[in-house]
Amino acid sequence: MTLSVDDVKRVANLARIEISEEESQQVLIQLSGIFSLIEQMQAVDTSHIEPMSHAQDMIQRLREDVVTESDQHILFQSIAPQVEASLYLVPKVIE
């Protein structure tokens, strides 16, 4: 994809970025380099490559889903200012 200085100025205008003539030339060179890298990456044949979720082939170690702590809600609610039906009562903040 080829860009012109007018394209750079148009994109800068759409992005509400003020850009001088010298800056537009520098940005044109940088964007052209980026687009050439993208073209190189698109030229690579990836049809035989399997998609992966991570760059390294890893398996996550999982642990058993078991309860490790006992139910202590009665102990915790015993020090609460107000409790009703096993729920904490708090003052109304929004009217």
C-alpha positions in Angstrom: 0.0 0.0 0.0 1.4 3.3 -1.0 0.7 6.5 0.9 1.2 10.1 0.0 1.8 13.2 2.0 -1.8 14.2 1.4 -3.0 10.9 2.9 -0.9 11.6 6.0 -2.3 15.1 6.3 -5.9 13.8 5.9 -5.4 11.2 8.6 -3.8 13.8 10.9 -6.8 16.1 10.2 -9.3 13.3 11.0 -7.4 12.6 14.2 -7.3 16.3 15.0 -3.5 16.3 15.1 -1.6 19.4 14.0 1.3 18.3 11.8 3.9 20.4 10.0 5.2 19.7 6.5 8.5 18.3 7.9 6.6 16.1 10.3 4.3 14.8 7.6 7.3 13.7 5.6 8.7 11.8 8.6 5.4 10.2 9.4 5.0 9.2 5.8 8.4 7.4 6.0 7.4 5.7 9.3 4.0 4.6 8.0 5.4 3.3 4.8 7.9 1.2 6.8 5.0 -0.1 8.9 2.9 -1.0 5.9 5.8 -2.8 4.2 6.3 -4.9 7.4 2.6 -5.7 7.3 2.8 -6.8 3.6 5.8 -9.0 4.5 3.8 -10.7 7.3 0.8 -11.2 5.1 3.0 -12.8 2.4 3.9 -15.7 4.9 1.9 -18.9 4.3 0.2 -19.7 7.6 -2.3 -22.2 6.2 -0.6 -25.2 7.9 0.0 -23.5 11.2 -2.4 -24.5 14.0 -3.7 -21.6 16.1 -2.6 -21.4 19.6 -3.7 -19.6 22.7 -0.2 -19.0 24.1 3.3 -18.6 22.6 4.6 -21.5 24.7 3.1 -25.0 24.7 2.0 -25.1 28.3 -0.6 -27.0 30.4 -2.0 -25.3 33.4 -1.7 -27.2 36.6 -5.2 -27.5 38.2 -5.9 -28.4 41.7 -9.0 -30.2 43.1 -11.9 -27.9 43.8 -12.4 -28.7 47.5 -13.4 -26.6 50.5 -10.4 -25.6 52.6 -12.0 -23.4 55.2 -14.9 -24.0 57.5 -18.1 -21.8 57.5 -17.4 -18.9 59.9 -20.2 -16.5 58.9 -21.8 -16.7 62.4 -18.5 -15.7 64.0 -18.0 -12.8 61.6 -21.5 -11.6 61.9 -21.3 -11.6 65.7 -19.2 -8.5 65.6 -21.2 -6.7 62.9 -23.3 -3.7 64.1 -26.5 -4.9 62.5 -27.5 -8.3 61.0 -30.8 -9.7 59.9 -31.5 -13.1 58.3 -27.8 -13.7 57.9 -27.3 -10.4 56.0 -25.3 -7.4 57.0 -27.5 -4.3 57.4 -25.9 -1.0 56.3 -27.1 2.6 56.3 -28.9 3.8 53.2 -26.4 5.9 51.2 -28.4 6.8 48.1 -31.9 8.3 48.4 
